[in-house]
Amino acid sequence: MEDIPPSISAANPVSLFQIAAGLLISAALLAQSALNFSSYTSLALSFLLTLAGGWSFHKSAARNLIWRDINADALISFSSWTTLFSISIAVLFPRLLPDSTRTAGMSILCALVLASSFGRRLAGDMESHGRRSLEKLFRLAPRTGRILDSSGEKVVPIEEIEEGAIAHVRPGEQIPVDGVVASGFSLVDERIIHNSPLPAEKSEGAAVAAGAINKSDSLWLRAQKPGTRTGVRIISDQILARRKRDSRLFGFSDGAAALILPLALIAALTMAVIWAIDGPKPRAVWASAVLFSVLSASCPYALVLGEPLTVLLGRRQASKAGIHFRRPGMLAGMNRIDVILIGKTSVLTRGRPAVVKVLGDQTQMDPESLGAILAVSERSSHPMAEAIASYVRRAGARPSAVESFESDQGRGSAAKIAGRTARLGSLPWLKSNGVSVPQTALEGAVSAVGFAWGNSAALIFILEDQFRPGATRAVAQLKKMGIEPILVCGDRNESAYRAAETTGIARVFPETLPEEKMQLVERLQGEGKRVALLGQKFSDAAALCRADVSLSAVSGSEVVRDIADVVLDDADISRIARAFEAGRALRRAARRSIIWLLGINTLLLPAAAGIFYPRFGLLIPGALAAGVISAQIIALLANSSNIIKTEEAA
């Protein structure tokens, strides 16, 4: 398989060297008086700061210029060069301009380069952190396998392994294909698939999945799928084909830059003409100084820092609420989702069954029977047995003494109590053990557990998974945001439609197989809808890759968590609704940050245009430039202090 493509593994465009160079040169410039630098030394340092500290912006601006794309990089590059030019005028013509023009220009240049570099680095770090999990998944699919043929064993590319081929897997090697064990016995690490910390025993006839690690002994496998159609290969191909989110987050800074640059040019040219007609002499020099003064002051210094800082602080707040945005670049996409595909168990329901009705001979609800039921159910780890134990405890039962105990894993248990046999288990299991069970009761056997003394079913417990208290309200919240919840689950029609009707979901796809989720996502996208999907199992991975926004829970498999754009502490539908509210809150806060930066920066433009010159002989007072820089940073921090809580309450 090919190496990681640039779209997935692209490096951060702002290097640590660029930031370090910017810091060192800026420190020297700001301390020029103490260091007793000459004006020419300061000019040389300013040139180095513009070139080295803003290198990535200049490179990006030049590349985008070919496509005539004005973005934040273009504005930063343009403003830094024009600021350098205004500094050059002050240094090369010291008698024509006041010293404060040079000092303010250097302060502006330092703030512009440093804030922009930190902002771009921060955005890149956040995006690359989420991208690393995708890189790991991309490498997860085996590239080769050892197969047996008439000439013996040979290692071949995974693309050459066909269905029915026999593969030999040595200890420590990856399982190359989805298949079954033809011979051998070994322990296989399947954590990536089943989220199990312990290796699974695999012997003849056991199913194995590509990507798992063989731990102890050799295995010989029979491929059930071609090497190109294994589960991990499909996931890897989906990751390769998927367009990754833009690391520029919401793009508000780029939109602002596209607006600012032409307006700044118009304003600067207008003021230059005014100064050229009615300004101090030599008018041409002062008109040029005002021209570049307005251009350098027109760019908000923290423009590129605004969105990343807001998202960073907002993500931390969201994490405290159990919402973890793994790839911040997809936050803009959360605002455009049309439908979300969700399951039933653990999403709309608690995932824990409870007894809702007891059928049968109510005279059997005596202390002896209840004690036997409690004794048997306490010894079983099945969720239904735990629910029954909880029910009879509330009825006042005390466990009976057990003489012997047997369990048929997942089906039922039997115990010897006071010389009598007590059985608790599924109705089909009871019937297979000679217990008389009414035929009408067998029709509901999936959610029914029977208790029997001897060969007669005395009581039948009807169990149902309980709906989460806020499920209906959360569904309504999603609809209010313009997101249609669609129930997609493997449950039978009756159970799925009852869950949908209870919670207010209009569209239901019951008895859906894992591979059908992918088809459903593609079908909805073909209708022009942007699709979000909540998945927790390995079988959901390919569909999650295909979805526009993918969500999972901490309890999901490792592969699914690595794919997911958003990981939740649990799959509660209420938390899903809060995740979309938080994403939209972050978007509003990021947009507000840019608006505040633009508003504060307008305070500097009149000074750059010469409002202070008639009285003080200054273009931009150094104190005003420093104040605007500080105000922008304070505004960003204030705006990002309580994003999630404030916006959700609103």
Buried (B, 14 or more C-beta within 10 A) or exposed (E): BEEBEEEBBBEBBBBEEBBEBBBBBBEBBBEBEEEEBEBEBBBBBBBBBBBBBBBBBBEBBEEBEEEEBBBBBBBBBBBBBBBBBBBBBBBEBEEBBBEBBBBBBBBBBBBBBBBBBBBBBBBBBBBBEBBEBBBEBBEBBBBBBBBBEEEEEEEBEBEBBEBEBBBBBEEEBBBBBBBBBBBBBBBBBBBBBBBEEEBBEBEEEBEBBBBBBBBBEBBBBBBBBBBBBBBBBBBBBBBBEBEBBBBBBBBBBBBBBBEBBEEBBEBBBEBBBBBBEEBBEEBEBBBBBBBBBBBBBBBBBBBBBBBBBBBBBBBEBBBEBBBBBBBBBBBBBBBEBBBBBBBBBBBBBBBBBBBEEBBBEEEBBEEBBBBBBBBBBBBBEBBBBBBBBBBBBEEEBEBBEBEEBEBBEEBBBBBBBEEEBBBBBBBBBBBBBEBEBEEEBBEEBEBBBBBBBEEEBBBBBBBBBBBBEBBBBBBBBBBEBEBBBBBBBBBEEEBBBBBBEBBBBEEBBBEBEBEBBBEBBBEBBEEEBBBBBBBBBBBBBBBBBBBBBBBBBEBBBBBBBBBBBBBBBBBBBBBBBBBBBBBBBBBBBBBBBBBBBBEBBEEBBBBBBBBBBEEEEBBBBBEBBBBBBEBBBEBBEEBBEBBBBEBBEE
